[in-house]
Structure formats: structure tokens, C-alpha cells
Amino acid sequence: MLENAKIKLGISVGDLNGIGCEVILKTFADSRMLDFCTPIIFASNKTISFQKNALGIEVKYSGIQDASKALEGKINVVNVWKEVPNIRFGQATEEAGKYAIKSLKQAVEALKNDEIDVLVTAPINKNNIQAEDFNFPGHTDYLAQELEGESLMFMVADDLRIGLLTDHVAVKDAPAAINPILIRTKVRIIEKSLSMDFGIRRPKVALLGINPHSGDNGVIGKEDDEVLKPVIKEMSDAGHLVFGPYSADSFFGSDTYKRFDGILAAYHDQGLIPFKTLSFGKGVNFTAGLSKVRTSPDHGTAYEIAGKGKADHSSFKEAVFTAIEIYRNRTEYQELTDNVLQKQRTRR
């Protein structure tokens, strides 16, 4: 890709009754955003027209039949459906879930076919998206099936980067799901992502303990001593800059997290509560480890303010910039790696 070429940025609209369309339209109402990318929204002309009129957001867009016809310097809307959905702001409806899936599936297909370079997803409702042909707890699990690689839910904001050993797993099931194979896999994914997607040559990774105080030497659970510590030692002895397990309750408040390039939390809330506390409004959810780049804002559908024009689009805007930055870093990394391999072959 040429240095100044516009990245084709695909966008799935999420739940039509939530704030997805609002944060998308507010982001691209600033025409300067078109200097960085060519946005391609997967929805329909009529749906976007309804949303912008209902929210009082002035934007101009071009309707296209497929992503390959996108126009640079324009906001493009792929007409995924012809009918007019019944939009009821603030309500979790089966119909809204159906159209969220339609938008996502079409966007992912375009991503797989290289019609778009990156994907930014607006928030979905994990309940109303469930269907016979879509039985996933969220975006990450669906993308892991559709794209090559092994996924890692990676929350990023400036120099704070938190990945999860287990993501959408019930708290009671998380300890049993954490085993040596999973730990090794997630550490390698986070290391590769930090190098390839964030340009960090020798990343330092911290692991948080599974139990309070990392088990207190077995007094409050044995998982840290029996599962985490042996794998950390094994990987450290093999040359990985992996440290821990750290007691999660003091790790962030003491600023210990600032000593590491990436952090692996044992389960969802252990990682996301401190992340959102420290970075809410500018945090981004990045699905690391896959063959394609996907990001999303760090918030949900926010039904309570949907349709009122009150949504803050800062996190969605950050998701756009993060996707662009990661794509460029990954492209540069690939070029450098290919050059090294080419030189090695030539010497032979």
C-alpha cells in the first residue's frame, strides 16, 4: 500500500436502536476524517437517512451496491437491505438484532475479500443477535471463526493494553478454563501483536493472578501456584519477557502496570473494570491475533440515551484511528519481515 493511500475502513452499524449510528455519523460529520480513510458503512441509504434526520446530524453520503465501488473523499453506504427497519430507540428488539447481524456479516465478507482494509464495529446487544445462524456471545467469537488466526480480546488506550485469558466466560467457569496451553497461546498472541501491531520490539508482559492476592501461597486457591506460576517460569526461562502473577487489586492503583507493554488478565471484569476506569471515553477494543484488523469502541449500545443525541463519539473515533494505525504498523512489519526473508534466501 502506498504511504498516502486512503485506507478503506468498513463499518458495521450494530444495534439500530442503540447509539451505533449516532457515534458513526458524529465521527464522520467532521469532514477532516476523510483525509485519513474512506469510510464504508454497511446498512442502507434509508436507514442512515432516518438516523441522521432523527438525530439532527448533518452529513452527506453516497449509496453504493458493494464495497468495491466506494468513492474516495466520500462517506459510502453499502445498501445491505432494501426494506425499512422499524427503529425504536432504546429498545432491545429481535428486529434490531437481525439487522445488526446482516450488517456485520456483509462487512466481514467484504473484509475477507479485501474489499475493505479494516473493520470497525459499532456496539451490538448480545441477547437480540442470537439466531439459528448466529450463536455467538459477541463480535470476538464470530470473527475468530470467520478469520484466520487465534483471537485475543485486547483493550487498548495509549500505553495501556490489557488482554484477556478468558473473555465472555462466566466467572465461576474462568479458573477451570485457564490451563497451560491457553496461557502459552495467549502470551504468544499478545507478544506478536505488541510487536507487529504496535511496533514494540521486545514486549514485556505481565499476568494477573487468578485468585485474590494471587492465591496467597495457596491459602486463597491453588490455581496460581499450580497453573500460572509454572508456565510463567517456563516461558521466562525460554527467553520471553513474561512476569507475574501479580495481585490484581494493587497492580493498577500502584501504577505497576506502567512498567509493562501488555497485561493479561485472568477474566473479563478483572481486566475491563480497571481499563474502563482509567481510560473510559478513549478506550478501544481490538481483536488481536487474527489475519485482519478489527476494532470497536469500549462501550455498549447505551439504550438509555439512544435517539437523544447525547452519545459521546470519542471512543468510536479512537477506534477508527487505532484501526488505521494498526493496519499501517502491520503493513510495515510485513514488509520488513519479507525483506529479511528475501535477504536470507539470496544469501543461500
C-alpha positions, 0 to 999 in steps of 0.5 A, a space after each residue: 500500500 502506498 504511504 498516502 493511500 486512503 485506507 478503506 475502513 468498513 463499518 458495521 452499524 450494530 444495534 439500530 436502536 442503540 447509539 451505533 449510528 449516532 457515534 458513526 455519523 458524529 465521527 464522520 460529520 467532521 469532514 477532516 476524517 476523510 483525509 485519513 480513510 474512506 469510510 464504508 458503512 454497511 446498512 442502507 441509504 434509508 436507514 442512515 437517512 432516518 438516523 441522521 434526520 432523527 438525530 439532527 446530524 448533518 452529513 452527506 453520503 453516497 449509496 453504493 451496491 458493494 464495497 468495491 465501488 466506494 468513492 474516495 473523499 466520500 462517506 459510502 453506504 453499502 445498501 445491505 437491505 432494501 426494506 425499512 427497519 422499524 427503529 425504536 430507540 432504546 429498545 432491545 428488539 429481535 428486529 434490531 438484532 437481525 439487522 445488526 447481524 446482516 450488517 456485520 456479516 456483509 462487512 466481514 465478507 467484504 473484509 475477507 475479500 479485501 474489499 475493505 482494509 479494516 473493520 470497525 464495529 459499532 456496539 451490538 446487544 448480545 441477547 437480540 443477535 442470537 439466531 439459528 445462524 448466529 450463536 455467538 456471545 459477541 463480535 470476538 467469537 464470530 470473527 475468530 471463526 470467520 478469520 484466520 488466526 487465534 483471537 485475543 480480546 485486547 483493550 487498548 488506550 495509549 500505553 495501556 493494553 490489557 488482554 484477556 485469558 478468558 473473555 465472555 466466560 462466566 466467572 465461576 467457569 474462568 479458573 477451570 478454563 485457564 490451563 497451560 496451553 491457553 496461557 502459552 497461546 495467549 502470551 504468544 498472541 499478545 507478544 506478536 501483536 505488541 510487536 507487529 501491531 504496535 511496533 514494540 520490539 521486545 514486549 514485556 508482559 505481565 499476568 494477573 493472578 487468578 485468585 485474590 492476592 494471587 492465591 496467597 501461597 495457596 491459602 486463597 486457591 491453588 490455581 496460581 501456584 499450580 497453573 500460572 506460576 509454572 508456565 510463567 517460569 517456563 516461558 521466562 526461562 525460554 527467553 520471553 519477557 513474561 512476569 507475574 502473577 501479580 495481585 490484581 487489586 494493587 497492580 493498577 492503583 500502584 501504577 505497576 502496570 506502567 512498567 509493562 507493554 501488555 497485561 493479561 488478565 485472568 477474566 473479563 471484569 478483572 481486566 475491563 473494570 480497571 481499563 474502563 476506569 482509567 481510560 473510559 471515553 478513549 478506550 478501544 477494543 481490538 481483536 488481536 491475533 487474527 489475519 485482519 484488523 478489527 476494532 470497536 469502541 469500549 462501550 455498549 449500545 447505551 439504550 438509555 440515551 439512544 435517539 437523544 443525541 447525547 452519545 459521546 463519539 470519542 471512543 468510536 473515533 479512537 477506534 477508527 484511528 487505532 484501526 488505521 494505525 494498526 493496519 499501517 504498523 502491520 503493513 510495515 512489519 510485513 514488509 520488513 519481515 519479507 525483506 529479511 526473508 528475501 535477504 536470507 534466501 539470496 544469501 543461500 
